[in-house]
Amino acid sequence: MENRRPAVLPHRTHYHQAVIIKRNKVLAIGHNSLGSRSRGCAYSHQSIHAERAVVKNLGDLSLLRGATLIVYRYNAHDELMNSKPCSECHIFLEKCMKEYGLRKVIFSTQKTEC
């Protein structure tokens, strides 16, 4: 199986990734990473969440109209975990829905055994 873990955060035990899809086509992929002023992100030591990274990677916000954003988290054992967006990302995603027409946001949840 191909290693899906981002190389920029090898010390992490959980990984968040996001994908924007529209009409069964992947438009952009993003993952949590550390910000860098040298890359023009306006962050120095803060992390950039997958939700924001995928929209940044998309580039053209008009492509959000009618699209679905899926965010998922998995641990070091490749088990799905809860990836409910934080409060800041929730506000950001609501703005994407209201102002740019993002249709839906889906996030992974942790599978629990009964």
N, CA, C and O atoms as CSV, one atom per row, in Angstrom:
chain,resi,resn,atom,element,x,y,z
A,1,MET,N,N,0.840,-1.175,0.000
A,1,MET,CA,C,0.000,0.000,0.000
A,1,MET,C,C,0.889,1.244,0.000
A,1,MET,O,O,1.928,1.267,0.660
A,2,GLU,N,N,0.491,2.246,-0.718
A,2,GLU,CA,C,1.241,3.486,-0.817
A,2,GLU,C,C,1.163,4.252,0.497
A,2,GLU,O,O,0.100,4.302,1.117
A,3,ASN,N,N,2.260,4.845,0.928
A,3,ASN,CA,C,2.291,5.636,2.152
A,3,ASN,C,C,1.595,6.969,1.900
A,3,ASN,O,O,2.034,7.748,1.054
A,4,ARG,N,N,0.513,7.235,2.629
A,4,ARG,CA,C,-0.271,8.447,2.426
A,4,ARG,C,C,0.143,9.565,3.364
A,4,ARG,O,O,-0.331,10.691,3.209
A,5,ARG,N,N,0.999,9.301,4.322
A,5,ARG,CA,C,1.339,10.289,5.335
A,5,ARG,C,C,2.169,11.428,4.742
A,5,ARG,O,O,3.117,11.194,3.992
A,6,PRO,N,N,1.800,12.663,5.088
A,6,PRO,CA,C,2.580,13.797,4.612
A,6,PRO,C,C,3.982,13.778,5.214
A,6,PRO,O,O,4.134,13.564,6.417
A,7,ALA,N,N,4.985,13.995,4.409
A,7,ALA,CA,C,6.373,13.956,4.875
A,7,ALA,C,C,6.711,15.120,5.794
A,7,ALA,O,O,7.672,15.034,6.559
A,8,VAL,N,N,5.947,16.206,5.740
A,8,VAL,CA,C,6.287,17.386,6.528
A,8,VAL,C,C,5.973,17.237,8.007
A,8,VAL,O,O,6.459,18.036,8.807
A,9,LEU,N,N,5.192,16.260,8.399
A,9,LEU,CA,C,4.828,16.070,9.800
A,9,LEU,C,C,5.107,14.644,10.261
A,9,LEU,O,O,4.187,13.970,10.726
A,10,PRO,N,N,6.323,14.167,10.151
A,10,PRO,CA,C,6.593,12.767,10.493
A,10,PRO,C,C,6.448,12.454,11.973
A,10,PRO,O,O,6.320,11.286,12.340
A,11,HIS,N,N,6.465,13.473,12.838
A,11,HIS,CA,C,6.370,13.251,14.276
A,11,HIS,C,C,4.932,13.108,14.761
A,11,HIS,O,O,4.714,12.747,15.918
A,12,ARG,N,N,3.972,13.374,13.933
A,12,ARG,CA,C,2.566,13.312,14.328
A,12,ARG,C,C,2.075,11.874,14.399
A,12,ARG,O,O,2.580,10.995,13.701
A,13,THR,N,N,1.076,11.648,15.257
A,13,THR,CA,C,0.473,10.320,15.346
A,13,THR,C,C,-0.879,10.271,14.648
A,13,THR,O,O,-1.441,9.191,14.466
A,14,HIS,N,N,-1.410,11.429,14.256
A,14,HIS,CA,C,-2.673,11.498,13.524
A,14,HIS,C,C,-2.475,12.389,12.307
A,14,HIS,O,O,-1.687,13.334,12.351
A,15,TYR,N,N,-3.177,12.099,11.234
A,15,TYR,CA,C,-3.014,12.819,9.984
A,15,TYR,C,C,-4.380,13.245,9.457
A,15,TYR,O,O,-5.316,12.447,9.411
A,16,HIS,N,N,-4.482,14.496,9.065
A,16,HIS,CA,C,-5.706,15.023,8.467
A,16,HIS,C,C,-5.428,15.306,6.999
A,16,HIS,O,O,-4.405,15.895,6.650
A,17,GLN,N,N,-6.343,14.884,6.152
A,17,GLN,CA,C,-6.275,15.206,4.736
A,17,GLN,C,C,-7.659,15.639,4.284
A,17,GLN,O,O,-8.667,15.271,4.887
A,18,ALA,N,N,-7.695,16.415,3.229
A,18,ALA,CA,C,-8.966,16.872,2.677
A,18,ALA,C,C,-8.898,16.808,1.159
A,18,ALA,O,O,-7.832,16.925,0.554
A,19,VAL,N,N,-10.052,16.621,0.575
A,19,VAL,CA,C,-10.153,16.551,-0.880
A,19,VAL,C,C,-11.418,17.302,-1.296
A,19,VAL,O,O,-12.438,17.239,-0.610
A,20,ILE,N,N,-11.345,18.004,-2.413
A,20,ILE,CA,C,-12.520,18.661,-2.989
A,20,ILE,C,C,-12.858,17.909,-4.262
A,20,ILE,O,O,-12.021,17.738,-5.148
A,21,ILE,N,N,-14.112,17.461,-4.332
A,21,ILE,CA,C,-14.564,16.734,-5.517
A,21,ILE,C,C,-15.786,17.417,-6.119
A,21,ILE,O,O,-16.565,18.070,-5.425
A,22,LYS,N,N,-15.927,17.250,-7.420
A,22,LYS,CA,C,-17.074,17.802,-8.138
A,22,LYS,C,C,-17.288,16.951,-9.376
A,22,LYS,O,O,-16.367,16.744,-10.166
A,23,ARG,N,N,-18.493,16.467,-9.537
A,23,ARG,CA,C,-18.837,15.599,-10.671
A,23,ARG,C,C,-17.864,14.427,-10.788
A,23,ARG,O,O,-17.353,14.126,-11.867
A,24,ASN,N,N,-17.622,13.774,-9.653
A,24,ASN,CA,C,-16.748,12.591,-9.574
A,24,ASN,C,C,-15.304,12.859,-10.003
A,24,ASN,O,O,-14.590,11.935,-10.394
A,25,LYS,N,N,-14.879,14.109,-9.932
A,25,LYS,CA,C,-13.509,14.467,-10.287
A,25,LYS,C,C,-12.845,15.150,-9.092
A,25,LYS,O,O,-13.433,16.036,-8.472
A,26,VAL,N,N,-11.622,14.736,-8.774
A,26,VAL,CA,C,-10.864,15.372,-7.696
A,26,VAL,C,C,-10.306,16.693,-8.217
A,26,VAL,O,O,-9.567,16.724,-9.201
A,27,LEU,N,N,-10.675,17.789,-7.537
A,27,LEU,CA,C,-10.202,19.108,-7.952
A,27,LEU,C,C,-8.960,19.551,-7.185
A,27,LEU,O,O,-8.104,20.249,-7.729
A,28,ALA,N,N,-8.864,19.139,-5.905
A,28,ALA,CA,C,-7.716,19.545,-5.084
A,28,ALA,C,C,-7.588,18.617,-3.888
A,28,ALA,O,O,-8.561,18.016,-3.433
A,29,ILE,N,N,-6.360,18.515,-3.391
A,29,ILE,CA,C,-6.051,17.725,-2.202
A,29,ILE,C,C,-5.220,18.603,-1.280
A,29,ILE,O,O,-4.386,19.383,-1.740
A,30,GLY,N,N,-5.449,18.472,0.032
A,30,GLY,CA,C,-4.654,19.218,1.004
A,30,GLY,C,C,-4.486,18.410,2.268
A,30,GLY,O,O,-5.232,17.462,2.511
A,31,HIS,N,N,-3.512,18.779,3.072
A,31,HIS,CA,C,-3.291,18.106,4.351
A,31,HIS,C,C,-2.728,19.100,5.353
A,31,HIS,O,O,-2.234,20.164,4.979
A,32,ASN,N,N,-2.808,18.742,6.636
A,32,ASN,CA,C,-2.231,19.586,7.668
A,32,ASN,C,C,-0.748,19.763,7.401
A,32,ASN,O,O,-0.063,18.825,6.992
A,33,SER,N,N,-0.263,20.964,7.633
A,33,SER,CA,C,1.165,21.227,7.480
A,33,SER,C,C,1.530,22.433,8.332
A,33,SER,O,O,0.655,23.142,8.830
A,34,LEU,N,N,2.805,22.655,8.490
A,34,LEU,CA,C,3.266,23.837,9.203
A,34,LEU,C,C,3.331,24.988,8.229
A,34,LEU,O,O,3.779,24.829,7.093
A,35,GLY,N,N,2.878,26.161,8.676
A,35,GLY,CA,C,2.898,27.335,7.821
A,35,GLY,C,C,4.299,27.881,7.658
A,35,GLY,O,O,5.201,27.566,8.434
A,36,SER,N,N,4.468,28.697,6.646
A,36,SER,CA,C,5.776,29.291,6.382
A,36,SER,C,C,5.585,30.644,5.724
A,36,SER,O,O,4.947,30.751,4.677
A,37,ARG,N,N,6.134,31.666,6.334
A,37,ARG,CA,C,6.048,32.999,5.726
A,37,ARG,C,C,6.767,33.025,4.381
A,37,ARG,O,O,6.369,33.759,3.477
A,38,SER,N,N,7.813,32.235,4.249
A,38,SER,CA,C,8.558,32.232,2.989
A,38,SER,C,C,7.732,31.664,1.840
A,38,SER,O,O,8.025,31.923,0.672
A,39,ARG,N,N,6.703,30.891,2.168
A,39,ARG,CA,C,5.826,30.355,1.125
A,39,ARG,C,C,4.611,31.251,0.907
A,39,ARG,O,O,3.725,30.930,0.114
A,40,GLY,N,N,4.577,32.380,1.619
A,40,GLY,CA,C,3.472,33.306,1.448
A,40,GLY,C,C,2.201,32.898,2.157
A,40,GLY,O,O,1.122,33.377,1.808
A,41,CYS,N,N,2.301,32.016,3.153
A,41,CYS,CA,C,1.108,31.541,3.848
A,41,CYS,C,C,0.684,32.470,4.977
A,41,CYS,O,O,-0.424,32.332,5.495
A,42,ALA,N,N,1.538,33.414,5.372
A,42,ALA,CA,C,1.288,34.332,6.479
A,42,ALA,C,C,1.253,33.616,7.814
A,42,ALA,O,O,0.670,34.136,8.765
A,43,TYR,N,N,1.841,32.469,7.916
A,43,TYR,CA,C,1.955,31.723,9.162
A,43,TYR,C,C,3.433,31.453,9.402
A,43,TYR,O,O,4.192,31.240,8.457
A,44,SER,N,N,3.836,31.462,10.653
A,44,SER,CA,C,5.229,31.118,10.916
A,44,SER,C,C,5.334,29.779,11.625
A,44,SER,O,O,5.955,28.854,11.101
A,45,HIS,N,N,4.745,29.658,12.792
A,45,HIS,CA,C,4.864,28.416,13.550
A,45,HIS,C,C,3.509,27.736,13.747
A,45,HIS,O,O,3.416,26.779,14.515
A,46,GLN,N,N,2.483,28.196,13.090
A,46,GLN,CA,C,1.153,27.622,13.227
A,46,GLN,C,C,0.936,26.562,12.163
A,46,GLN,O,O,1.566,26.569,11.106
A,47,SER,N,N,0.024,25.649,12.476
A,47,SER,CA,C,-0.302,24.648,11.463
A,47,SER,C,C,-1.403,25.179,10.557
A,47,SER,O,O,-2.228,25.993,10.971
A,48,ILE,N,N,-1.401,24.717,9.345
A,48,ILE,CA,C,-2.468,25.022,8.400
A,48,ILE,C,C,-3.322,23.771,8.328
A,48,ILE,O,O,-2.839,22.704,7.948
A,49,HIS,N,N,-4.585,23.898,8.689
A,49,HIS,CA,C,-5.463,22.735,8.712
A,49,HIS,C,C,-5.795,22.282,7.295
A,49,HIS,O,O,-5.767,23.070,6.350
A,50,ALA,N,N,-6.107,21.009,7.171
A,50,ALA,CA,C,-6.376,20.401,5.865
A,50,ALA,C,C,-7.502,21.116,5.127
A,50,ALA,O,O,-7.455,21.255,3.905
A,51,GLU,N,N,-8.520,21.572,5.870
A,51,GLU,CA,C,-9.656,22.248,5.249
A,51,GLU,C,C,-9.215,23.520,4.525
A,51,GLU,O,O,-9.650,23.782,3.403
A,52,ARG,N,N,-8.364,24.295,5.158
A,52,ARG,CA,C,-7.870,25.526,4.531
A,52,ARG,C,C,-6.858,25.209,3.425
A,52,ARG,O,O,-6.843,25.856,2.378
A,53,ALA,N,N,-6.019,24.211,3.671
A,53,ALA,CA,C,-4.991,23.853,2.689
A,53,ALA,C,C,-5.610,23.416,1.368
A,53,ALA,O,O,-5.116,23.785,0.302
A,54,VAL,N,N,-6.685,22.633,1.425
A,54,VAL,CA,C,-7.288,22.137,0.187
A,54,VAL,C,C,-7.925,23.282,-0.603
A,54,VAL,O,O,-7.873,23.292,-1.833
A,55,VAL,N,N,-8.528,24.245,0.102
A,55,VAL,CA,C,-9.118,25.393,-0.596
A,55,VAL,C,C,-8.007,26.253,-1.197
A,55,VAL,O,O,-8.139,26.745,-2.318
A,56,LYS,N,N,-6.920,26.433,-0.459
A,56,LYS,CA,C,-5.771,27.185,-0.993
A,56,LYS,C,C,-5.211,26.489,-2.233
A,56,LYS,O,O,-4.897,27.141,-3.229
A,57,ASN,N,N,-5.089,25.166,-2.166
A,57,ASN,CA,C,-4.559,24.407,-3.308
A,57,ASN,C,C,-5.493,24.457,-4.512
A,57,ASN,O,O,-5.044,24.368,-5.655
A,58,LEU,N,N,-6.794,24.600,-4.256
A,58,LEU,CA,C,-7.763,24.712,-5.346
A,58,LEU,C,C,-7.491,25.972,-6.163
A,58,LEU,O,O,-7.562,25.964,-7.392
A,59,GLY,N,N,-7.179,27.051,-5.451
A,59,GLY,CA,C,-6.834,28.304,-6.126
A,59,GLY,C,C,-8.035,29.126,-6.532
A,59,GLY,O,O,-8.273,30.183,-5.948
A,60,ASP,N,N,-8.787,28.689,-7.495
A,60,ASP,CA,C,-9.937,29.421,-8.031
A,60,ASP,C,C,-11.174,29.111,-7.191
A,60,ASP,O,O,-11.738,28.022,-7.289
A,61,LEU,N,N,-11.598,30.082,-6.357
A,61,LEU,CA,C,-12.729,29.855,-5.456
A,61,LEU,C,C,-14.042,29.623,-6.198
A,61,LEU,O,O,-14.974,29.055,-5.628
A,62,SER,N,N,-14.134,30.045,-7.443
A,62,SER,CA,C,-15.371,29.805,-8.197
A,62,SER,C,C,-15.591,28.311,-8.435
A,62,SER,O,O,-16.718,27.884,-8.685
A,63,LEU,N,N,-14.517,27.512,-8.359
A,63,LEU,CA,C,-14.645,26.062,-8.543
A,63,LEU,C,C,-15.332,25.385,-7.362
A,63,LEU,O,O,-15.718,24.220,-7.454
A,64,LEU,N,N,-15.488,26.114,-6.243
A,64,LEU,CA,C,-16.182,25.545,-5.081
A,64,LEU,C,C,-17.677,25.359,-5.342
A,64,LEU,O,O,-18.315,24.507,-4.722
A,65,ARG,N,N,-18.238,26.154,-6.257
A,65,ARG,CA,C,-19.685,26.080,-6.502
A,65,ARG,C,C,-20.088,24.672,-6.912
A,65,ARG,O,O,-19.647,24.152,-7.937
A,66,GLY,N,N,-20.950,24.059,-6.073
A,66,GLY,CA,C,-21.453,22.718,-6.343
A,66,GLY,C,C,-20.524,21.590,-5.935
A,66,GLY,O,O,-20.846,20.420,-6.144
A,67,ALA,N,N,-19.379,21.919,-5.358
A,67,ALA,CA,C,-18.393,20.895,-4.982
A,67,ALA,C,C,-18.641,20.365,-3.571
A,67,ALA,O,O,-19.380,20.958,-2.785
A,68,THR,N,N,-18.010,19.243,-3.275
A,68,THR,CA,C,-18.060,18.620,-1.949
A,68,THR,C,C,-16.643,18.564,-1.396
A,68,THR,O,O,-15.705,18.195,-2.102
A,69,LEU,N,N,-16.497,18.933,-0.125
A,69,LEU,CA,C,-15.207,18.850,0.552
A,69,LEU,C,C,-15.275,17.694,1.541
A,69,LEU,O,O,-16.173,17.639,2.381
A,70,ILE,N,N,-14.337,16.786,1.439
A,70,ILE,CA,C,-14.270,15.635,2.344
A,70,ILE,C,C,-12.985,15.759,3.143
A,70,ILE,O,O,-11.902,15.899,2.573
A,71,VAL,N,N,-13.106,15.706,4.468
A,71,VAL,CA,C,-11.927,15.755,5.328
A,71,VAL,C,C,-11.901,14.489,6.170
A,71,VAL,O,O,-12.924,14.069,6.710
A,72,TYR,N,N,-10.730,13.889,6.277
A,72,TYR,CA,C,-10.619,12.647,7.033
A,72,TYR,C,C,-9.315,12.636,7.811
A,72,TYR,O,O,-8.344,13.308,7.464
A,73,ARG,N,N,-9.332,11.860,8.858
A,73,ARG,CA,C,-8.181,11.741,9.752
A,73,ARG,C,C,-7.931,10.270,9.997
A,73,ARG,O,O,-8.873,9.493,10.154
A,74,TYR,N,N,-6.685,9.889,10.029
A,74,TYR,CA,C,-6.342,8.506,10.344
A,74,TYR,C,C,-5.122,8.507,11.245
A,74,TYR,O,O,-4.324,9.445,11.241
A,75,ASN,N,N,-4.992,7.432,12.021
A,75,ASN,CA,C,-3.880,7.344,12.959
A,75,ASN,C,C,-2.720,6.562,12.353
A,75,ASN,O,O,-2.752,6.192,11.180
A,76,ALA,N,N,-1.707,6.320,13.157
A,76,ALA,CA,C,-0.504,5.631,12.680
A,76,ALA,C,C,-0.779,4.199,12.242
A,76,ALA,O,O,0.046,3.588,11.563
A,77,HIS,N,N,-1.943,3.656,12.628
A,77,HIS,CA,C,-2.330,2.293,12.241
A,77,HIS,C,C,-3.320,2.300,11.077
A,77,HIS,O,O,-3.960,1.287,10.792
A,78,ASP,N,N,-3.443,3.458,10.401
A,78,ASP,CA,C,-4.362,3.632,9.269
A,78,ASP,C,C,-5.822,3.392,9.627
A,78,ASP,O,O,-6.599,2.940,8.786
A,79,GLU,N,N,-6.203,3.689,10.864
A,79,GLU,CA,C,-7.598,3.586,11.296
A,79,GLU,C,C,-8.229,4.971,11.199
A,79,GLU,O,O,-7.625,5.965,11.601
A,80,LEU,N,N,-9.455,5.029,10.662
A,80,LEU,CA,C,-10.153,6.310,10.571
A,80,LEU,C,C,-10.451,6.842,11.960
A,80,LEU,O,O,-10.802,6.093,12.872
A,81,MET,N,N,-10.304,8.147,12.100
A,81,MET,CA,C,-10.559,8.836,13.356
A,81,MET,C,C,-11.538,9.977,13.090
A,81,MET,O,O,-11.842,10.294,11.940
A,82,ASN,N,N,-12.024,10.589,14.168
A,82,ASN,CA,C,-12.925,11.726,14.046
A,82,ASN,C,C,-12.171,12.916,13.449
A,82,ASN,O,O,-11.081,13.258,13.908
A,83,SER,N,N,-12.740,13.528,12.448
A,83,SER,CA,C,-12.105,14.699,11.832
A,83,SER,C,C,-13.065,15.879,11.754
A,83,SER,O,O,-12.977,16.703,10.843
A,84,LYS,N,N,-13.980,15.954,12.711
A,84,LYS,CA,C,-14.907,17.077,12.745
A,84,LYS,C,C,-14.098,18.371,12.774
A,84,LYS,O,O,-13.197,18.511,13.601
A,85,PRO,N,N,-14.402,19.315,11.892
A,85,PRO,CA,C,-13.618,20.549,11.823
A,85,PRO,C,C,-13.635,21.329,13.142
A,85,PRO,O,O,-14.640,21.352,13.852
A,86,CYS,N,N,-12.504,21.967,13.453
A,86,CYS,CA,C,-12.416,22.820,14.638
A,86,CYS,C,C,-13.330,24.029,14.429
A,86,CYS,O,O,-13.866,24.222,13.337
A,87,SER,N,N,-13.508,24.836,15.467
A,87,SER,CA,C,-14.437,25.967,15.371
A,87,SER,C,C,-14.007,26.970,14.297
A,87,SER,O,O,-14.858,27.507,13.588
A,88,GLU,N,N,-12.706,27.230,14.166
A,88,GLU,CA,C,-12.242,28.167,13.137
A,88,GLU,C,C,-12.481,27.618,11.730
A,88,GLU,O,O,-12.906,28.354,10.840
A,89,CYS,N,N,-12.212,26.338,11.533
A,89,CYS,CA,C,-12.448,25.729,10.218
A,89,CYS,C,C,-13.941,25.651,9.920
A,89,CYS,O,O,-14.357,25.793,8.770
A,90,HIS,N,N,-14.747,25.425,10.959
A,90,HIS,CA,C,-16.202,25.384,10.780
A,90,HIS,C,C,-16.691,26.726,10.225
A,90,HIS,O,O,-17.480,26.765,9.281
A,91,ILE,N,N,-16.217,27.818,10.820
A,91,ILE,CA,C,-16.594,29.156,10.348
A,91,ILE,C,C,-16.106,29.367,8.914
A,91,ILE,O,O,-16.842,29.887,8.075
A,92,PHE,N,N,-14.877,28.967,8.638
A,92,PHE,CA,C,-14.306,29.089,7.293
A,92,PHE,C,C,-15.130,28.307,6.269
A,92,PHE,O,O,-15.406,28.808,5.179
A,93,LEU,N,N,-15.523,27.081,6.619
A,93,LEU,CA,C,-16.290,26.245,5.693
A,93,LEU,C,C,-17.700,26.787,5.486
A,93,LEU,O,O,-18.239,26.702,4.382
A,94,GLU,N,N,-18.305,27.346,6.541
A,94,GLU,CA,C,-19.620,27.978,6.379
A,94,GLU,C,C,-19.528,29.140,5.395
A,94,GLU,O,O,-20.415,29.330,4.562
A,95,LYS,N,N,-18.446,29.917,5.496
A,95,LYS,CA,C,-18.244,31.024,4.559
A,95,LYS,C,C,-18.103,30.491,3.134
A,95,LYS,O,O,-18.664,31.059,2.197
A,96,CYS,N,N,-17.362,29.412,2.974
A,96,CYS,CA,C,-17.206,28.809,1.641
A,96,CYS,C,C,-18.552,28.364,1.083
A,96,CYS,O,O,-18.794,28.461,-0.121
A,97,MET,N,N,-19.423,27.878,1.955
A,97,MET,CA,C,-20.746,27.437,1.506
A,97,MET,C,C,-21.614,28.632,1.133
A,97,MET,O,O,-22.250,28.634,0.078
A,98,LYS,N,N,-21.643,29.648,1.993
A,98,LYS,CA,C,-22.518,30.802,1.767
A,98,LYS,C,C,-22.038,31.695,0.631
A,98,LYS,O,O,-22.835,32.131,-0.200
A,99,GLU,N,N,-20.738,31.968,0.595
A,99,GLU,CA,C,-20.229,32.942,-0.365
A,99,GLU,C,C,-19.752,32.347,-1.686
A,99,GLU,O,O,-19.781,33.021,-2.715
A,100,TYR,N,N,-19.312,31.083,-1.664
A,100,TYR,CA,C,-18.725,30.503,-2.871
A,100,TYR,C,C,-19.464,29.277,-3.388
A,100,TYR,O,O,-19.079,28.710,-4.411
A,101,GLY,N,N,-20.523,28.859,-2.694
A,101,GLY,CA,C,-21.360,27.785,-3.208
A,101,GLY,C,C,-20.891,26.370,-2.945
A,101,GLY,O,O,-21.366,25.437,-3.593
A,102,LEU,N,N,-19.953,26.182,-1.993
A,102,LEU,CA,C,-19.574,24.819,-1.607
A,102,LEU,C,C,-20.839,24.091,-1.184
A,102,LEU,O,O,-21.576,24.571,-0.322
A,103,ARG,N,N,-21.093,22.942,-1.783
A,103,ARG,CA,C,-22.362,22.239,-1.580
A,103,ARG,C,C,-22.426,21.476,-0.270
A,103,ARG,O,O,-23.437,21.526,0.431
A,104,LYS,N,N,-21.356,20.770,0.066
A,104,LYS,CA,C,-21.432,19.882,1.219
A,104,LYS,C,C,-20.045,19.663,1.803
A,104,LYS,O,O,-19.042,19.712,1.092
A,105,VAL,N,N,-20.003,19.416,3.133
A,105,VAL,CA,C,-18.768,19.041,3.824
A,105,VAL,C,C,-19.016,17.707,4.508
A,105,VAL,O,O,-19.999,17.543,5.230
A,106,ILE,N,N,-18.127,16.764,4.279
A,106,ILE,CA,C,-18.218,15.433,4.889
A,106,ILE,C,C,-16.936,15.214,5.679
A,106,ILE,O,O,-15.848,15.523,5.194
A,107,PHE,N,N,-17.056,14.681,6.898
A,107,PHE,CA,C,-15.860,14.391,7.684
A,107,PHE,C,C,-15.943,12.990,8.262
A,107,PHE,O,O,-17.029,12.465,8.507
A,108,SER,N,N,-14.782,12.396,8.476
A,108,SER,CA,C,-14.736,11.031,9.012
A,108,SER,C,C,-15.060,11.032,10.500
A,108,SER,O,O,-14.881,12.033,11.193
A,109,THR,N,N,-15.539,9.894,10.968
A,109,THR,CA,C,-15.782,9.688,12.394
A,109,THR,C,C,-15.067,8.415,12.807
A,109,THR,O,O,-14.786,7.540,11.988
A,110,GLN,N,N,-14.784,8.334,14.080
A,110,GLN,CA,C,-14.075,7.159,14.572
A,110,GLN,C,C,-15.020,5.976,14.633
A,110,GLN,O,O,-16.127,6.074,15.163
A,111,LYS,N,N,-14.575,4.864,14.087
A,111,LYS,CA,C,-15.370,3.640,14.128
A,111,LYS,C,C,-15.254,3.047,15.524
A,111,LYS,O,O,-14.153,2.832,16.031
A,112,THR,N,N,-16.394,2.786,16.134
A,112,THR,CA,C,-16.383,2.172,17.460
A,112,THR,C,C,-16.988,0.786,17.367
A,112,THR,O,O,-17.966,0.563,16.654
A,113,GLU,N,N,-16.399,-0.127,18.089
A,113,GLU,CA,C,-16.907,-1.496,18.083
A,113,GLU,C,C,-17.897,-1.677,19.213
A,113,GLU,O,O,-17.707,-1.149,20.309
A,114,CYS,N,N,-18.963,-2.432,18.942
A,114,CYS,CA,C,-19.986,-2.685,19.958
A,114,CYS,C,C,-19.663,-3.953,20.725
A,114,CYS,O,O,-20.409,-4.335,21.627
